[in-house]
Amino acid sequence: MVGRPNVGKSTLVNALVGAKVAITSMRPQTTRNTIRGIVDRPDLQIVLVDTPGIHRPRTALGERLNALATASLAEADAAVFVIEATGKIGPGDRLIASRLRDAGLPTVCVINKTDAATGDAVLERLGTAGGWCFAAYVPVSATAGTNLEPVVTEVAALLPEGPRYFPEGMTSDQADEFLIGEIVREKFLDRLRDELPHSLAVLVEEVLEQDNGVTRVTARVLVERDSQKGIVIGAGGSLLQAAGTEARAELQMRLGTRVHLDLQVKVEKDWQKHPGIVSRLGL
């Protein structure tokens, strides 16, 4: 699954899988890892690899995200290239299309966000993208869940036969610690302004199932500057409490236990610019 930031790749993965395996937000570059979502049916199993949006990098983190997305092409049997119906096709889209052609990957081009665009706009995007001569073109709305089945059909037609890589009913191969950290980060993203969401990371330090049936989760919320720490905490701890409460509720549903969530906000100065810190965060 490739495309520019914020075209709805993660929302589309969740919709196709039928479960939340990747966090979403209105902020570009929400996805920071390659995330596998599994479409599992009696007659087929498709492993979708959600990738960070390909963009012009300004930090070590941005370079790492682009490298992750590009490297995923070498390991894939096919690609789903997502562009949005609500914006013009631009140089970033054309660059990705060129990389897909160079990689020789059979590709399904998905025009997403059709629920928020006019019919003429959708036709215009289809007409422009049609010049790339991909295997198939499918207009969808991942948010509304419309026209998703043709995506599965077209992708399945491009894939080689093989074994089931994952057990029946499995929706993702991500470790609990990763999913917990992503859920916590998601709850902060749309509560923060400007560049601060890109400066925030979550490091899960401990997930402990206690004898009393409560799962204790300890995590550090990392920011790059002292001024950001105050913003993330909020007046009287209001933002930290609101994000933590929402995250705890979702974690309890996902883990099936009561959860005690301990969040501590720490400053790691300019962590995005330091490859060593980026690696420590598992990004």
N, C-alpha and C positions, 0 to 999 in steps of 0.2 A: 504494500500500500504506500504509494509515493505521491507527493504533491507539495505545493508551497505551504507555508504555515497558515493555519486557521481556515483551511478549505473544508474541514469536517471529516478528516480521515478517521480519527478516533471515534467520533460519533457513528460513522459508517461501520467500523469494525464492531462496535457494541451492538448495533442494530442487526448485523448479519449473524453474529454469534448468538444473539438473543439473551445476552447477559452483560453486565458492566465488567469489562476486563481492562479498560483504559479510561483514565480520568479525562474530563472535558472541561473547557471553559471558553469564554469569549477572548481570552488572551492568546496571541500568537505564541508559538514555541512552547505550548503546554507539555507536549510529549518530549521526553528527554532520553528515552531508551527505546530500543526495539522491543515491542511487546507482542507476544503471540496470543492470538485469539483463535479458538477452534470451532469451526462449523461442523457439528457432529450429527450425522443422520444415519438411518439404517443402510442407505445405499451409497454413502460417500462420507469422507472426512477431508476437509480443507483447512489447512493451517494458514491463517492470515497473519502477516507480520506488519504491525503498525510501526511506522518509522517517524522520526522527527521531520518537521517541515524543512525542505531544502531552501536556504536563504543566503544572503551575503553576510558572512560571519564577521563579527567585530571583537570577539573574545575567544579564549581557548575553549570555552564551553561551546560556542557557536561552531568552531572548527570541528570539535569532537562530534557534535550532532550531525553536521553535514557528512562527516566520514562514516558515521553509523548508517545513515540513510543510503549512501552510495555503496558501501560494502554489502548491504543487504541484497542488492541487485545481483551480485555474483552468486548468491546462495539460493536464489529463487528459481522456480520453474516457470513462473508467469508474473505479470505485474498488473495491479489495478492503479491507474493514474487518475487521481481525483482533481478536478478543477471545479470552480464554483460558477453557478449560473448568475450570481449577483454581481460579478465583477468582470471587467474586460480581461481577455487573455493577454498576458504580458510577457516580457522577456524571461521572467522566471519560469513560466509555464513552458515556453519554447525551449529553454535550456534543459529542463527535465525531459521533454519529449525527445530532444536530441540524444540525451544520455541513454534513454530507453532503446532508441533505434540502434545506437552504437553497441549496446549490450546484447542486442539480438533477442530480447525477451518478447514473447508474445504478450500483448497488452490489451486489456479492456479499459477503455476510457470512460470514466463516470463523471457526468455533469451533476454536481450535487447542489442542494439548496434550491431546488425547483419550486418549493412552496413559497419562497420569498422573491421569486422572479416572474416576469411576464413571459408568456409563451413566445413572443418575438425574441426576447433575450435568450431563452433556451435554444431556439432555432439558430440564432446567430452563433452561439458558442459551439453548437454541433457542426455548423457549417465550417467554422474556422478550424476546429479540431479534426474535422474530416480529412483535411489535407495531410494529416500525419499518417494516414493509412494504417491505423491500428486494427486489431482483429474484430473489435466490436465497440459500440458506443451505447451507453445506457444512461438516460436522465433519471435521477432519483431525488428523493428527499429523505435523508437519513433521519432527520428529526421527526418527520411525520411517519416514517416507515413505509413510504410508498415506492413501488416498483423495485423492490429489493430482490425478489425471486429471479428476475432475469440476470442480475449480477452473478448470483450463484451458478445459474445455468451456463452463462458464458465463460466464467472462470473455470468451471469443472470441465468444459469442453477443451480447454487448453492444457490441462494437467495430465501428466503420465499416470498410468495405473501404478499402484504401489500398496504397501501395507498400511494399516492404521498405526500412526505414530503415537497416539495417546489413547488411554482407556475410554470406554464409552461414557458419555456424560460429562467429560472433562471440558472446561471452557477456556482454561489458560494454564500455562506452565510456570507462571510467576510465583516466587516464594511469598509466604505470608508477610514477611518483613517489608518486601518491596511494595506489595499492594497496600499495606497499612500506611507506609510513608507517602505513597501517592494520594491516598484518600485524605490524609491530613493536609498535604500541600494544596489539593484541590479546594479545600474549604477556605483557604486564604486568598486564592488567586483573584476572584472577582470582588473581594473586599478591599483590594489594594489598588493604588493608582500609579500611573506613569510607568517608570522602569522598575519599580520595586518588585513586581511579581517575578521578573527575571533574576533578581538578586536573592531570591528566597529558595532554600533547599531544605529538605527534611531528612534527618539521619536517625533511623530507628535503632536505638541502642539495646533494647531488651524487650522481649515478649515472653512473659512468664505466666503460666497457668498455675494459679495458687490453689491450695487445698480447699479454700472456701468457695471454689467455683468461679472466682473472678479472674479474668485475664488482665494482668498489669502490663501496660504498654508505656515504655519510657522512650521519649524521642526528643531530639534537639532540632529546633527550628533555626536555621542559619541565615544570617543576613550579612551584608558586606560593610556596613557602616553603623556607628553608634546612633546616628539620627534615625536610621531605619528600624533599629530595635524598638525605639519608642513608638513608632507608627504601628509596627506589628503587634505590640502589646496593647496599644490603644489607651484611651483615657480611663484610668482606674482599672486597667486590665480588661476593658470591655471587648475589644476585638479578639484578643487571645481566648477569652472565655466563650464568645459566640462561635468562633471557628472550632474550638475544642469540643464544645457541646454537640455541634452538628456532626463532627467527625466521629465522636464517641457513639452517637446514635447509629450511624451507618456501620461502624465496626461491629457493634453488638448484633446487628442483623446479619452481617456477613460471617462473623465467627460463631454465632449461635450461643454466645455466653455474655454475661455481664462484663463490662470493660471499665477499668480504671485507667484513664489516659493522663499521663504526666508529661506536659510540654514545657520545655525550657528554651528561651530565646537566647542565642549566642551570636557573637560577632566574629566572623572569619573574614578579615579585611581583604577585599577584592578577590574573593575566592574564584570567581569565574575566569580570572586571568592567569590562574596558576594550575597547570596541568596536573601537578601532584595532588592538589586538593580536589580537583575534579575527579581524579581516579579514586581517591579515598571515599568519595561520595557514591562510587559505583556507577558513575555516569559515563 
